[in-house]
Amino acid sequence: MLSKLVIAAISPLGTALLLGLAGLALAAGASAVRRRAGLLLIACALGWLSIWSMPAASDGLRGWLEDAAGSRSIEALPPAQAIVVLGGSIRGPRPPQRPYPDLGASADRLWHAARLHRAAKAPLLVLSGGTVHQGEEPEAQAMRQFLVELGVPAGAMVQEPGSVTTAENAAFSARLLRQRDIQQVLLVTSALHMRRARALFEREGIRVIPAPADHEVVDRPFRLLDVVPDAEALEGSGRAMKEIVGAWAGR
């Protein structure tokens, strides 16, 4: 609960709301100095929100994180003892309404893991993800089902079905890896998420070779709409700031 409140507070919307509320409190004071200070805070809140609502700013921040995530080329990656795939990209079947796994926005993690295994980069896949939504199977189980359909042998996969946060992904996966005397892994997660995830795995003593997937930002011509506030851009900025603060905390 506390971590969710902190994440909400550091998001552009959360920061703007806090600044705006502080500004309103000051502006309601009797002193002219307090009123001016309050109006300044309100202006800062609106400016901060406007900046991170622009696609140009959001893409710049997310692109910076993704560019530092690691090699985008499978051929450039060295082999490792195992591939660890983090959840967050798939929901399991829930008949009768959902008879098959439901792929999320980050499902390229699974495609990338299958490509790495097909390229013989590691013989073992560790699938890390627990039960996020009550009444559903662990995410690791749904990941396994999808990867089998992609052609990955069932015997090449080990499930870690207990984690629901990135910190738990790292801690619980590291326990499985140590049991198998594995010290170095290819870590597959979204490029935006890699910095934080890598820090947490390295804190557990695991040597990480980043194998990022799910890149969001690509080169494209500038458009006038890139400086027009947009809800999707604001959401992307919030996710990026969460990753930056999380990576710092993880280290």
C-alpha positions in Angstrom: 0.0 0.0 0.0 2.8 2.4 0.9 4.7 1.7 -2.2 1.6 2.4 -4.4 1.1 5.7 -2.6 4.8 6.6 -3.2 4.5 5.7 -6.9 1.4 7.7 -7.3 3.1 10.7 -5.6 6.1 10.6 -7.9 4.1 10.4 -11.1 3.6 13.7 -13.0 -0.1 13.7 -12.1 0.6 13.0 -8.5 3.4 15.6 -8.2 1.2 18.2 -9.9 -1.7 17.5 -7.6 0.5 17.8 -4.5 2.0 21.1 -5.8 -1.5 22.4 -6.7 -3.0 21.5 -3.3 0.0 23.2 -1.6 -0.5 26.2 -3.8 -4.2 26.4 -3.0 -3.5 26.2 0.7 -1.0 29.1 0.4 -3.2 31.2 -1.9 -6.0 31.0 0.7 -3.8 32.8 3.3 -4.3 36.5 4.2 -0.7 37.5 3.4 0.0 38.8 -0.1 3.4 37.0 -0.1 1.6 33.7 0.7 -0.9 34.3 -2.1 1.8 35.0 -4.6 3.7 31.9 -3.5 0.6 29.8 -3.8 -0.1 31.1 -7.3 3.5 30.3 -8.3 3.1 26.7 -7.0 -0.2 26.3 -8.9 1.6 27.6 -12.1 4.4 25.2 -11.5 2.0 22.3 -11.1 0.2 23.1 -14.4 3.6 23.6 -16.2 4.9 20.3 -14.8 1.8 18.4 -15.9 1.8 20.0 -19.3 5.5 19.1 -20.0 5.1 15.4 -19.2 1.8 15.2 -21.1 3.6 16.1 -24.3 4.5 13.1 -26.5 7.9 14.7 -27.3 8.9 14.8 -23.6 7.4 11.4 -22.8 9.1 9.8 -25.8 12.4 11.5 -24.8 12.3 10.1 -21.3 11.2 6.6 -22.2 13.6 6.5 -25.2 16.5 7.4 -22.9 15.7 4.4 -20.6 15.2 2.1 -23.5 18.4 3.0 -25.2 20.3 2.1 -22.0 18.5 -1.2 -21.6 20.9 -3.4 -23.5 21.4 -4.9 -26.9 18.3 -5.2 -29.2 20.1 -7.8 -31.4 19.9 -11.5 -30.5 23.1 -12.1 -32.5 25.0 -9.7 -30.3 24.1 -11.4 -27.0 26.4 -14.0 -25.5 25.2 -17.4 -24.3 24.2 -17.8 -20.7 23.2 -20.5 -18.3 19.5 -19.6 -18.2 17.0 -17.1 -19.5 14.8 -15.5 -16.9 11.5 -14.1 -18.2 9.6 -11.7 -16.0 5.8 -11.6 -15.9 3.5 -8.7 -16.5 2.6 -9.6 -20.0 -0.1 -12.3 -19.9 -3.2 -13.4 -18.0 -4.2 -17.0 -17.7 -7.3 -18.7 -19.0 -10.5 -18.1 -17.0 -13.3 -20.2 -18.6 -15.9 -19.8 -19.8 -15.4 -16.0 -20.5 -11.6 -16.4 -21.3 -10.8 -19.9 -22.5 -7.2 -19.0 -23.5 -4.3 -16.9 -22.1 -4.8 -13.1 -22.8 -1.7 -11.3 -24.0 -1.0 -7.9 -22.5 0.9 -5.0 -23.9 4.3 -6.4 -22.9 3.8 -9.9 -24.4 6.8 -9.4 -26.7 8.8 -10.6 -23.6 7.5 -14.1 -24.4 8.2 -13.8 -28.1 11.7 -12.6 -27.3 12.4 -15.5 -24.8 11.3 -18.0 -27.4 13.6 -16.4 -30.0 16.5 -16.5 -27.6 15.9 -20.2 -26.8 15.6 -21.0 -30.5 18.9 -19.3 -31.0 20.5 -21.6 -28.4 21.4 -18.7 -26.1 20.5 -20.8 -23.0 19.1 -24.3 -22.3 16.8 -23.3 -19.5 14.0 -20.7 -19.1 12.9 -19.5 -15.7 9.3 -18.1 -15.9 8.7 -15.7 -13.0 5.2 -14.5 -12.2 2.6 -15.2 -9.5 -1.1 -14.7 -9.1 -1.8 -11.0 -9.7 -5.6 -11.2 -10.1 -7.6 -13.2 -7.5 -9.1 -16.4 -8.9 -6.6 -16.7 -11.7 -3.7 -19.1 -12.1 -0.1 -17.9 -11.6 1.2 -16.0 -14.5 4.2 -18.3 -14.8 1.7 -21.1 -15.7 0.1 -19.1 -18.5 3.5 -18.1 -19.8 4.5 -21.7 -19.9 1.4 -22.6 -21.9 2.0 -19.8 -24.4 5.7 -20.7 -24.8 4.9 -24.3 -25.4 2.6 -23.2 -28.3 5.5 -21.2 -29.6 7.6 -24.3 -29.8 9.6 -24.2 -26.5 9.9 -27.7 -25.0 8.1 -28.0 -21.7 11.1 -29.7 -20.2 13.2 -26.6 -20.9 11.1 -24.4 -18.5 11.0 -24.0 -14.8 8.2 -22.0 -13.1 8.5 -19.5 -10.3 4.9 -18.9 -9.5 5.1 -16.9 -6.2 6.2 -13.4 -7.1 3.9 -10.4 -7.6 6.5 -7.6 -7.6 9.8 -7.1 -9.4 11.6 -7.4 -6.1 10.0 -10.8 -5.6 10.7 -11.7 -9.2 14.4 -11.2 -8.4 14.5 -12.8 -4.9 12.4 -15.9 -5.8 14.1 -16.5 -9.1 17.5 -16.1 -7.5 16.6 -18.8 -5.1 15.8 -21.2 -8.0 18.9 -20.3 -9.8 21.2 -20.9 -6.8 19.6 -24.3 -6.4 20.8 -25.1 -9.9 24.2 -23.4 -9.4 23.4 -20.8 -12.0 25.2 -17.4 -11.6 24.6 -15.7 -14.9 21.4 -15.2 -16.9 19.9 -13.5 -19.8 17.2 -11.3 -18.3 14.1 -10.7 -20.5 11.7 -7.9 -19.6 10.4 -4.7 -21.2 13.2 -2.3 -22.2 11.6 0.4 -20.0 11.6 -1.9 -17.1 15.2 -3.3 -17.5 17.1 -0.8 -15.5 15.1 -1.5 -12.3 14.8 -5.2 -12.8 18.5 -5.6 -13.5 19.4 -3.6 -10.3 17.2 -5.9 -8.2 18.6 -9.1 -9.7 22.2 -7.9 -9.3 21.4 -7.1 -5.7 20.5 -10.8 -5.3 24.0 -11.7 -6.6 22.9 -12.8 -10.1 25.1 -11.6 -13.0 22.7 -10.2 -15.6 23.0 -10.0 -19.4 20.1 -7.7 -20.4 17.9 -8.9 -23.2 15.3 -6.2 -23.5 12.0 -6.5 -25.4 8.9 -4.5 -25.9 10.5 -1.3 -27.1 7.9 1.5 -27.2 9.9 4.5 -28.7 11.0 4.4 -32.3 12.4 7.1 -34.7 9.8 9.0 -36.6 9.4 12.5 -38.1 8.4 15.3 -35.7 4.7 16.2 -35.7 2.9 19.2 -34.3 0.9 16.9 -32.1 4.2 15.9 -30.3 3.9 19.1 -28.3 0.1 18.8 -27.6 -0.8 17.3 -24.2 -2.0 13.8 -24.5 -3.2 11.3 -21.8 -1.3 8.4 -23.2 2.0 10.4 -23.1 1.3 11.4 -19.5 0.8 7.7 -18.6 4.0 6.8 -20.3 5.9 9.5 -18.5 4.6 8.2 -15.2 5.8 4.7 -16.0 9.2 6.0 -16.9 9.5 8.0 -13.6 8.4 4.9 -11.6 11.2 2.9 -13.3 13.9 5.6 -12.6 13.0 5.9 -8.9 12.6 2.1 -8.6 16.0 1.5 -10.1 17.6 4.0 -7.7 15.8 2.4 -4.7 16.8 -1.1 -5.9 20.5 -0.2 -5.9 
